[in-house]
Amino acid sequence: MQMSGESDMQFFAVVAQRSSLTDAALELGLTASAVSRRLARIENRLGVRLLDRTTRRLGLTSEGEAYLAAAHDILTRIASVENAISAARGDPQGLLRINASVQAGREIAPLVLAFLRRFPQMQVDLVTEGRLVDIVAGGFDLGIRPADLVERDMIALSVGRPQRYAV
């Protein structure tokens, strides 16, 4: 698959829509000769003539009509996929698995509830245990631990202010 396929389809759609090398060149910000050369490269790559050219007009060949219809379909599908992906990036969605001590679970429960109200497409699985669990092996996205119990190879961020205890 050639990487230039999508841009060639977009280019061809503009040229076919304008029905004029000069008009297409103006829209594309190119010279008419640059448009003509690129069009010739596309036709050579495909091995067919896509447009009949006269000094005044461009006309689609039957192959050009088929290529344009396919290009519109493909470009529409690409735009649809990109829009869906962009929309999904807007708000988080899915399942977030958190492992924490019982005490840490109590501390973050109000934050989890606020998070769920803000992002209703999210689900949170908050597992509290009285023992340390390997969060990677357990399939957790996040583990909340006291700083001195974090493994050296883990990425750690402070989530609260330092606490001191007196006994």
ChimeraX commands (.cxc) that place a marker at each C-alpha (Angstrom):
marker #1 position 0.00,0.00,0.00 radius 0.5
marker #1 position 1.42,3.37,-0.96 radius 0.5
marker #1 position 1.32,6.15,1.58 radius 0.5
marker #1 position 0.44,8.71,-1.09 radius 0.5
marker #1 position -2.86,6.96,-1.95 radius 0.5
marker #1 position -5.05,9.03,0.33 radius 0.5
marker #1 position -3.51,12.35,-0.70 radius 0.5
marker #1 position -3.68,11.31,-4.36 radius 0.5
marker #1 position -7.39,10.58,-3.94 radius 0.5
marker #1 position -7.98,13.95,-2.29 radius 0.5
marker #1 position -5.99,15.64,-5.04 radius 0.5
marker #1 position -7.89,13.84,-7.80 radius 0.5
marker #1 position -11.26,14.66,-6.20 radius 0.5
marker #1 position -10.41,18.38,-6.26 radius 0.5
marker #1 position -9.25,18.24,-9.89 radius 0.5
marker #1 position -12.32,16.27,-10.99 radius 0.5
marker #1 position -14.67,18.58,-9.10 radius 0.5
marker #1 position -13.15,21.72,-10.62 radius 0.5
marker #1 position -13.12,20.33,-14.18 radius 0.5
marker #1 position -10.25,22.70,-14.94 radius 0.5
marker #1 position -6.52,22.45,-14.28 radius 0.5
marker #1 position -6.37,26.20,-13.66 radius 0.5
marker #1 position -9.26,26.19,-11.16 radius 0.5
marker #1 position -7.86,23.11,-9.41 radius 0.5
marker #1 position -4.41,24.70,-9.28 radius 0.5
marker #1 position -5.84,27.80,-7.61 radius 0.5
marker #1 position -7.64,25.75,-4.98 radius 0.5
marker #1 position -4.62,23.52,-4.33 radius 0.5
marker #1 position -2.12,26.39,-4.29 radius 0.5
marker #1 position -0.13,24.89,-7.17 radius 0.5
marker #1 position 0.63,25.84,-10.74 radius 0.5
marker #1 position -1.44,24.32,-13.52 radius 0.5
marker #1 position 1.64,22.51,-14.80 radius 0.5
marker #1 position 2.30,21.01,-11.34 radius 0.5
marker #1 position -1.32,19.79,-11.25 radius 0.5
marker #1 position -0.92,18.31,-14.73 radius 0.5
marker #1 position 2.33,16.52,-13.77 radius 0.5
marker #1 position 0.86,15.06,-10.58 radius 0.5
marker #1 position -2.23,13.93,-12.44 radius 0.5
marker #1 position -0.03,12.23,-15.03 radius 0.5
marker #1 position 1.93,10.46,-12.22 radius 0.5
marker #1 position -1.31,9.13,-10.72 radius 0.5
marker #1 position -2.50,7.91,-14.12 radius 0.5
marker #1 position 0.88,6.27,-14.79 radius 0.5
marker #1 position 0.84,4.55,-11.40 radius 0.5
marker #1 position -2.67,3.25,-12.00 radius 0.5
marker #1 position -2.01,2.43,-15.66 radius 0.5
marker #1 position -5.21,4.11,-16.89 radius 0.5
marker #1 position -6.32,7.50,-18.07 radius 0.5
marker #1 position -8.63,9.13,-15.51 radius 0.5
marker #1 position -9.39,12.40,-17.28 radius 0.5
marker #1 position -9.81,13.45,-20.89 radius 0.5
marker #1 position -8.19,16.84,-21.30 radius 0.5
marker #1 position -8.94,19.62,-23.75 radius 0.5
marker #1 position -7.53,23.13,-23.70 radius 0.5
marker #1 position -10.68,24.34,-21.92 radius 0.5
marker #1 position -12.15,21.43,-19.92 radius 0.5
marker #1 position -11.47,18.18,-18.16 radius 0.5
marker #1 position -13.82,15.24,-18.44 radius 0.5
marker #1 position -13.86,12.02,-16.47 radius 0.5
marker #1 position -13.22,8.77,-18.30 radius 0.5
marker #1 position -15.19,5.72,-17.15 radius 0.5
marker #1 position -12.12,4.68,-15.12 radius 0.5
marker #1 position -11.95,8.21,-13.70 radius 0.5
marker #1 position -15.61,8.02,-12.65 radius 0.5
marker #1 position -14.99,4.69,-10.93 radius 0.5
marker #1 position -11.82,6.01,-9.23 radius 0.5
marker #1 position -13.61,9.18,-8.08 radius 0.5
marker #1 position -16.56,7.22,-6.65 radius 0.5
marker #1 position -14.20,4.86,-4.81 radius 0.5
marker #1 position -12.08,7.80,-3.62 radius 0.5
marker #1 position -15.14,9.58,-2.20 radius 0.5
marker #1 position -16.19,6.39,-0.42 radius 0.5
marker #1 position -12.71,5.77,1.01 radius 0.5
marker #1 position -12.17,9.39,2.04 radius 0.5
marker #1 position -15.59,9.46,3.73 radius 0.5
marker #1 position -14.76,6.29,5.64 radius 0.5
marker #1 position -11.38,7.68,6.71 radius 0.5
marker #1 position -13.01,10.90,7.93 radius 0.5
marker #1 position -15.62,8.88,9.83 radius 0.5
marker #1 position -12.98,6.76,11.57 radius 0.5
marker #1 position -10.90,9.83,12.44 radius 0.5
marker #1 position -13.96,11.62,13.84 radius 0.5
marker #1 position -14.89,8.58,15.95 radius 0.5
marker #1 position -11.36,8.33,17.31 radius 0.5
marker #1 position -11.21,12.06,18.04 radius 0.5
marker #1 position -14.57,11.92,19.80 radius 0.5
marker #1 position -13.41,8.99,21.93 radius 0.5
marker #1 position -10.36,10.98,23.00 radius 0.5
marker #1 position -12.55,13.79,24.32 radius 0.5
marker #1 position -13.85,12.05,27.44 radius 0.5
marker #1 position -12.39,8.98,29.06 radius 0.5
marker #1 position -14.41,5.80,28.80 radius 0.5
marker #1 position -13.97,2.20,29.83 radius 0.5
marker #1 position -12.89,0.46,33.02 radius 0.5
marker #1 position -10.30,1.81,35.47 radius 0.5
marker #1 position -9.03,-0.80,37.93 radius 0.5
marker #1 position -7.53,0.56,41.17 radius 0.5
marker #1 position -5.89,-1.42,43.96 radius 0.5
marker #1 position -5.44,0.27,47.32 radius 0.5
marker #1 position -5.21,-0.43,51.00 radius 0.5
marker #1 position -8.47,-0.24,52.92 radius 0.5
marker #1 position -7.46,3.11,54.40 radius 0.5
marker #1 position -6.44,4.54,51.01 radius 0.5
marker #1 position -9.70,3.25,49.54 radius 0.5
marker #1 position -11.67,5.22,52.11 radius 0.5
marker #1 position -9.60,8.33,51.34 radius 0.5
marker #1 position -10.11,8.18,47.58 radius 0.5
marker #1 position -13.74,6.96,47.50 radius 0.5
marker #1 position -15.16,10.53,47.35 radius 0.5
marker #1 position -12.73,11.34,44.52 radius 0.5
marker #1 position -13.80,8.22,42.63 radius 0.5
marker #1 position -17.47,9.18,42.97 radius 0.5
marker #1 position -16.78,12.72,41.75 radius 0.5
marker #1 position -14.80,11.28,38.84 radius 0.5
marker #1 position -17.70,8.98,37.89 radius 0.5
marker #1 position -20.17,11.88,38.00 radius 0.5
marker #1 position -17.91,13.89,35.70 radius 0.5
marker #1 position -17.23,10.99,33.31 radius 0.5
marker #1 position -20.35,8.79,33.28 radius 0.5
marker #1 position -18.94,6.54,30.53 radius 0.5
marker #1 position -16.24,5.36,32.92 radius 0.5
marker #1 position -16.44,2.43,35.32 radius 0.5
marker #1 position -14.15,2.08,38.31 radius 0.5
marker #1 position -13.25,-1.19,40.00 radius 0.5
marker #1 position -11.77,-0.19,43.36 radius 0.5
marker #1 position -10.28,-3.20,45.10 radius 0.5
marker #1 position -9.14,-2.73,48.69 radius 0.5
marker #1 position -7.03,-5.37,50.37 radius 0.5
marker #1 position -5.03,-5.66,53.54 radius 0.5
marker #1 position -2.01,-6.97,51.65 radius 0.5
marker #1 position 0.27,-5.73,48.87 radius 0.5
marker #1 position -0.69,-7.03,45.46 radius 0.5
marker #1 position 1.36,-7.02,42.26 radius 0.5
marker #1 position -0.74,-4.48,40.37 radius 0.5
marker #1 position 0.57,-5.48,36.95 radius 0.5
marker #1 position -0.03,-9.21,37.48 radius 0.5
marker #1 position -3.44,-8.42,38.98 radius 0.5
marker #1 position -4.46,-6.40,35.92 radius 0.5
marker #1 position -4.76,-3.10,37.75 radius 0.5
marker #1 position -4.26,0.28,36.09 radius 0.5
marker #1 position -3.32,2.02,39.31 radius 0.5
marker #1 position -2.11,1.08,42.76 radius 0.5
marker #1 position -2.11,3.37,45.77 radius 0.5
marker #1 position 0.68,2.62,48.23 radius 0.5
marker #1 position 2.69,4.34,50.92 radius 0.5
marker #1 position 5.85,5.74,49.30 radius 0.5
marker #1 position 8.18,3.36,51.14 radius 0.5
marker #1 position 6.30,0.33,49.75 radius 0.5
marker #1 position 6.57,1.26,46.05 radius 0.5
marker #1 position 8.84,-1.04,44.05 radius 0.5
marker #1 position 11.91,0.66,42.54 radius 0.5
marker #1 position 10.91,-0.21,38.95 radius 0.5
marker #1 position 7.41,1.29,39.25 radius 0.5
marker #1 position 6.42,4.76,38.14 radius 0.5
marker #1 position 5.22,6.62,41.23 radius 0.5
marker #1 position 3.50,9.97,41.73 radius 0.5
marker #1 position 2.61,11.60,45.00 radius 0.5
marker #1 position -1.17,11.87,45.38 radius 0.5
marker #1 position -1.43,13.55,48.74 radius 0.5
marker #1 position 0.42,15.59,51.26 radius 0.5
marker #1 position 3.04,13.87,53.41 radius 0.5
marker #1 position 1.53,12.37,56.55 radius 0.5
marker #1 position 3.19,11.75,59.89 radius 0.5
marker #1 position 1.95,9.36,62.47 radius 0.5
marker #1 position 2.62,9.29,66.21 radius 0.5
marker #1 position 2.11,6.22,68.33 radius 0.5
marker link #1:1,2 radius 0.2
marker link #1:2,3 radius 0.2
marker link #1:3,4 radius 0.2
marker link #1:4,5 radius 0.2
marker link #1:5,6 radius 0.2
marker link #1:6,7 radius 0.2
marker link #1:7,8 radius 0.2
marker link #1:8,9 radius 0.2
marker link #1:9,10 radius 0.2
marker link #1:10,11 radius 0.2
marker link #1:11,12 radius 0.2
marker link #1:12,13 radius 0.2
marker link #1:13,14 radius 0.2
marker link #1:14,15 radius 0.2
marker link #1:15,16 radius 0.2
marker link #1:16,17 radius 0.2
marker link #1:17,18 radius 0.2
marker link #1:18,19 radius 0.2
marker link #1:19,20 radius 0.2
marker link #1:20,21 radius 0.2
marker link #1:21,22 radius 0.2
marker link #1:22,23 radius 0.2
marker link #1:23,24 radius 0.2
marker link #1:24,25 radius 0.2
marker link #1:25,26 radius 0.2
marker link #1:26,27 radius 0.2
marker link #1:27,28 radius 0.2
marker link #1:28,29 radius 0.2
marker link #1:29,30 radius 0.2
marker link #1:30,31 radius 0.2
marker link #1:31,32 radius 0.2
marker link #1:32,33 radius 0.2
marker link #1:33,34 radius 0.2
marker link #1:34,35 radius 0.2
marker link #1:35,36 radius 0.2
marker link #1:36,37 radius 0.2
marker link #1:37,38 radius 0.2
marker link #1:38,39 radius 0.2
marker link #1:39,40 radius 0.2
marker link #1:40,41 radius 0.2
marker link #1:41,42 radius 0.2
marker link #1:42,43 radius 0.2
marker link #1:43,44 radius 0.2
marker link #1:44,45 radius 0.2
marker link #1:45,46 radius 0.2
marker link #1:46,47 radius 0.2
marker link #1:47,48 radius 0.2
marker link #1:48,49 radius 0.2
marker link #1:49,50 radius 0.2
marker link #1:50,51 radius 0.2
marker link #1:51,52 radius 0.2
marker link #1:52,53 radius 0.2
marker link #1:53,54 radius 0.2
marker link #1:54,55 radius 0.2
marker link #1:55,56 radius 0.2
marker link #1:56,57 radius 0.2
marker link #1:57,58 radius 0.2
marker link #1:58,59 radius 0.2
marker link #1:59,60 radius 0.2
marker link #1:60,61 radius 0.2
marker link #1:61,62 radius 0.2
marker link #1:62,63 radius 0.2
marker link #1:63,64 radius 0.2
marker link #1:64,65 radius 0.2
marker link #1:65,66 radius 0.2
marker link #1:66,67 radius 0.2
marker link #1:67,68 radius 0.2
marker link #1:68,69 radius 0.2
marker link #1:69,70 radius 0.2
marker link #1:70,71 radius 0.2
marker link #1:71,72 radius 0.2
marker link #1:72,73 radius 0.2
marker link #1:73,74 radius 0.2
marker link #1:74,75 radius 0.2
marker link #1:75,76 radius 0.2
marker link #1:76,77 radius 0.2
marker link #1:77,78 radius 0.2
marker link #1:78,79 radius 0.2
marker link #1:79,80 radius 0.2
marker link #1:80,81 radius 0.2
marker link #1:81,82 radius 0.2
marker link #1:82,83 radius 0.2
marker link #1:83,84 radius 0.2
marker link #1:84,85 radius 0.2
marker link #1:85,86 radius 0.2
marker link #1:86,87 radius 0.2
marker link #1:87,88 radius 0.2
marker link #1:88,89 radius 0.2
marker link #1:89,90 radius 0.2
marker link #1:90,91 radius 0.2
marker link #1:91,92 radius 0.2
marker link #1:92,93 radius 0.2
marker link #1:93,94 radius 0.2
marker link #1:94,95 radius 0.2
marker link #1:95,96 radius 0.2
marker link #1:96,97 radius 0.2
marker link #1:97,98 radius 0.2
marker link #1:98,99 radius 0.2
marker link #1:99,100 radius 0.2
marker link #1:100,101 radius 0.2
marker link #1:101,102 radius 0.2
marker link #1:102,103 radius 0.2
marker link #1:103,104 radius 0.2
marker link #1:104,105 radius 0.2
marker link #1:105,106 radius 0.2
marker link #1:106,107 radius 0.2
marker link #1:107,108 radius 0.2
marker link #1:108,109 radius 0.2
marker link #1:109,110 radius 0.2
marker link #1:110,111 radius 0.2
marker link #1:111,112 radius 0.2
marker link #1:112,113 radius 0.2
marker link #1:113,114 radius 0.2
marker link #1:114,115 radius 0.2
marker link #1:115,116 radius 0.2
marker link #1:116,117 radius 0.2
marker link #1:117,118 radius 0.2
marker link #1:118,119 radius 0.2
marker link #1:119,120 radius 0.2
marker link #1:120,121 radius 0.2
marker link #1:121,122 radius 0.2
marker link #1:122,123 radius 0.2
marker link #1:123,124 radius 0.2
marker link #1:124,125 radius 0.2
marker link #1:125,126 radius 0.2
marker link #1:126,127 radius 0.2
marker link #1:127,128 radius 0.2
marker link #1:128,129 radius 0.2
marker link #1:129,130 radius 0.2
marker link #1:130,131 radius 0.2
marker link #1:131,132 radius 0.2
marker link #1:132,133 radius 0.2
marker link #1:133,134 radius 0.2
marker link #1:134,135 radius 0.2
marker link #1:135,136 radius 0.2
marker link #1:136,137 radius 0.2
marker link #1:137,138 radius 0.2
marker link #1:138,139 radius 0.2
marker link #1:139,140 radius 0.2
marker link #1:140,141 radius 0.2
marker link #1:141,142 radius 0.2
marker link #1:142,143 radius 0.2
marker link #1:143,144 radius 0.2
marker link #1:144,145 radius 0.2
marker link #1:145,146 radius 0.2
marker link #1:146,147 radius 0.2
marker link #1:147,148 radius 0.2
marker link #1:148,149 radius 0.2
marker link #1:149,150 radius 0.2
marker link #1:150,151 radius 0.2
marker link #1:151,152 radius 0.2
marker link #1:152,153 radius 0.2
marker link #1:153,154 radius 0.2
marker link #1:154,155 radius 0.2
marker link #1:155,156 radius 0.2
marker link #1:156,157 radius 0.2
marker link #1:157,158 radius 0.2
marker link #1:158,159 radius 0.2
marker link #1:159,160 radius 0.2
marker link #1:160,161 radius 0.2
marker link #1:161,162 radius 0.2
marker link #1:162,163 radius 0.2
marker link #1:163,164 radius 0.2
marker link #1:164,165 radius 0.2
marker link #1:165,166 radius 0.2
marker link #1:166,167 radius 0.2
view
